[in-house]
Amino acid sequence: MKTMKFQLIFAALLVCAMGVSAQNPYAEIEADGDEYATVVKFAGQKPGITDFVSAYIGDEPEDELTGALYEMWHKHLKNKPLDKNEKITVDAKNGFVRFEQLYPDEGDGYGDESLFVEMCYWNCSDGKHKIFASSVSQYHDGEAIQTEFGGIIFGVYNNDTHKMIFNNGCGLGVCDSWDGNPIVTYTLPRVGKDITAVLHYTDDIKEATYKWNGLKFELQK
């Protein structure tokens, strides 16, 4: 009798847990990353892309990349001119920001160098979350190069707590290995909702699409 009672209680708890998980598709990500959550500050009813960018860059840059973005971003916010090799595109309506740093060949043997950082966000179909993304790509003489900063990272934002928890993409469907081990750069959508993965092979370039389904991404090869 006790065994049956325990089994019934366990089954009820399991059903309850499944219900909670179904209501929150990001429950596991939020539970695992809450300790390192970033609070997104904003004025008005909801955050926009500039609020997400400011939260992502933060007030204390931790590395060379965020340091460069911090300086560029705060010049932009204060309406100060950027350096001649820098450019920021802010499309608040479409929730998109792009940073560019272009260093042309000056005859010093280093060649052309360029850095592109794109950021955007999606409203989730559950009505309770937003997904933020930042992609970094670097090029030397027009060819993509692999660096410690390259790639894509996501943030799961909770509308109620105002917390954003970062994820490498595996929990959101962007976690794939590619034959031939290419350098992969990601183009975020300024128009539309899908992410384009550009596969840079030694002698070829291919593309794949991560289609947004309202909650996560699905790879369309």
Sequence and secondary structure as in RCSB ss.txt:
>XXXX:A:sequence
MKTMKFQLIFAALLVCAMGVSAQNPYAEIEADGDEYATVVKFAGQKPGITDFVSAYIGDEPEDELTGALYEMWHK
HLKNKPLDKNEKITVDAKNGFVRFEQLYPDEGDGYGDESLFVEMCYWNCSDGKHKIFASSVSQYHDGEAIQTEFG
GIIFGVYNNDTHKMIFNNGCGLGVCDSWDGNPIVTYTLPRVGKDITAVLHYTDDIKEATYKWNGLKFELQK
>XXXX:A:secstr
 HHHHHHHHHHHHHHHHHHHHHH TTHHHHHHHGGG EE   SSSS  HHHHHHHHH SS  SHHHHHHHHHHHH
HHTT    TTEEEEEETTTTEEEEEEEE   SSS   EEEEEEEEEEE TTSSEEEEEEEEEEEETTEEE  TT 
EEEEEEEETTT EEEEE SGGGT     TT  EEEEE  SSSS EEEEEE SS EEEEEEEE SSSEEEE 
